[in-house]
Amino acid sequence: MQNSILKYVNWSKAVFTAFILASSVTGSVSAQTATAETKTAVGTTKNWGTVDGVSIVGLVQGPSAAVADLQIACVFEYTDGDIFNPPALPKDLNGMVHLDEALKGIITDVRKTGKFKGHALETLLITPPKGSLSSKKLLLIGLGDRNSFNAELMKEVGSVAVREALKLQVKTASFASDLKDAGIDSPTALVAGNVVLGAFDAYRIQSYLNEKHFSDKIKLQKLILLAGPSFFTVAGSGIQDAITKLNTK
């Protein structure tokens, strides 16, 4: 009787172990498949919707290669090697590194020397040498201290971005938050949505002034939101939520 019980226990353990191993393998394969499925090809573009006649477009592209009248990029207060060393993304995935290299290190130079401190909402307008970027102008916006970053800040960043775009009277503006590049584990959908909400706060104020004849004619037609291959779909969900909110106001 005891031998029979022992055999049954050993058999049960073997079956349980096999089940766990099988489940682990299946889960691992599923996770890999999910990861692969969430990656979107570079160059993919999608019109997420329209607010007040302005198209809001998603694009899988780095800020150095995106075509626009104005490229907007965000940086934190400088720490030594912050865009090159972990937790920043590796060079081949890091749009800020590509942007800095395309401009022969000028972004690192102005940050490292303190000429641009990167305080929250601080701005710096750069005119790139011909052929260095796909955009005509580059606007840097500071994000402040990386250790105290809060996604709510991105509403104000979006407002500053569009306010400056309207001052420059550009037709197309491209926006890169660069949070993932910097190694910040930020809530992608919330960040993207907040940028759009803040952008149209600024846009609508300027539109109001324009209606009252206290503003130049608004030329902005397209706002492009850049995202990495792994974050395009998630960012899009946040952008669409923001568009829905704005269009019901």
Buried (B, 14 or more C-beta within 10 A) or exposed (E): EEEEEEEEEEEEEEEEEEEEEEEEEEEEEEEEEEEEEEBBEEEEEBEBBBBEEBBBBBBBBBBBBBBBBBBBBBBBBBBEEBBBEEEBBEEEBBBBBBBBBBBEEBBBEBBBEEEBBBEBEBBBEBEBEEEBBBBBBBBBBBBBEBEEBEBEBBBBBBBBBBBBBBEBEBEBBBBBBBBBBBBBEBBBBBBBBBBBBBBBBBBBBBBEEBEEEEBEEBEBEBBBBBBBBBBBBBBBBBBBBBBEBBEEE
